[in-house]
């Protein structure tokens, strides 16, 4: 793939930024769009959250369990304040929805809503969730997120399960604040003439009431990352505490906390975390800056061990899986299904067009390609599997 010139951030007349979602290698996105039956869109997660240490860490030891404090990295905070215009990067050749229609030859069209992520194969925005792979319009409107709480925006959102789950489905939106900490909308489902219809009920907003056990300043929990799995919500706080939130007696409550703090095992200046579901497992990916905040020099993957007590276990191998960690999304694929390098993590840092490869087997970071610098580095290539393989 030939290098291309650096592209500036496009800004509209209204001052809205223009980005592509999901920010992943276009070769991979092209493959996703041509193979809707693989259900690859189900493995796309929402944006990562970048954190830095409020108090400098001792480079000779791992940060302690309750100190130092974590804070959102200022660049990441600025990114979440930008509710701009987005272009869906995946060309689904067999699908369409209300805001765009694309074929192989049609030009890209922008979307005037904010992406909150992708959960169980459905794309979520502040106003709706939808299945972009269907050949018919499949969109469910979400209730209005009112302004009674000083216009606190949604930070990200997820579904507890697929909407047709017989045990029910809910949408959760987190704010990154303690009031409200999150909102939940119940999704009703019914069928008529073999068609499924969905309706999302009014938001039930809740304030944070528990002190974060990993906050030395005794602040209330502030959720910055969330994923839905098997009807429950798994939410990470700013200080790295994992909380399980589920419905109990028609109320959504924290039913369990993970004792171990979700932070990198090595000392770091800052790190970006991605929380996602992959092959029936909840994974936490860390892109770690140890020496300089300008460069990722280490990668870790933790797996949530479910049971009576929750715990994070460091993964030594992904097996036949490959992860892609972009600026605004994280993606899990089966390597043999897609044809890419197994047991690896492709990631980008700071630049949306500069990619690196972390090989878990050798614990090394390798260059892939860099459009911005005009380098001659080769792009990460893989062979697309043929039908029947």
C-alpha angles and dihedrals in degrees: 000000000000119000117255133203122270113274119218121224106269115232125193127218089264091056095252117148119234120221140160120243124234097026098210134128107295092223088061093045091051089054092050092052094051094048107049091153090067089068090220091152087071089070098058115110131194128265123301123249118231118212135181133192115264089202120041114256127226105253091214096061142040115261110269122254098257103020150092107038124241126222134185112268107249095236091053091048090052091050092056091051089059108088094176142149119298137195118209105237096202117086104209101197093196101042147063141172138191101284101045146021119194137176129174091279104034119102124250116269125204127238120225096209134080120254112229094181143273124282129178089348095306126113115228128207129167089265105037151350123231146171108239095188096067121101089223133053108279107173132141119197119227121218119261115279096224127215101236091113099060091277095295104182130220111262098193138333139209142179121243089220141335109304094246092057106135089222091059136256135245136188118224125196120189125203107194088237132096095234106072097006094180144341129220128204120193116225117217118203132196136161131227122179092345091309121119119221127191135198125187115213127217119298117265104208124199134190123224111262103171127080112236105250090214095052111097089195091058095238123164119261116279114192117218103165134030141174131185121224133165094348095310135096123233110198130184121210127218089260094051101260114145115216128188111218120192140154115273120174091345091307128102110234141169103254101173142016129203111237095210117077114238101234132122116282092229127063112266143174093219140342142192118227128203121193115198145148115243127176092338094314132105109230132190116202122197123198100195131202107199104162103023135011087227096064137049108221102164139036130198133183122200127190123210111236107214124208140086088325123032120225139168117236123193111238116225093188139019092203111204093354132103126195128207116199112192134175094269105016147028125219135194123201137173103248097216091047094055099028099237131129112292128226091024142113123218111201142170127210129198092333120070092211101046116089134186133187125227113200108205094196095058096026091230136131116225130189120250112174140316119205094180098057093043089232124165094235112137120247119247101266130191134172115248109234116244124236113284095028 
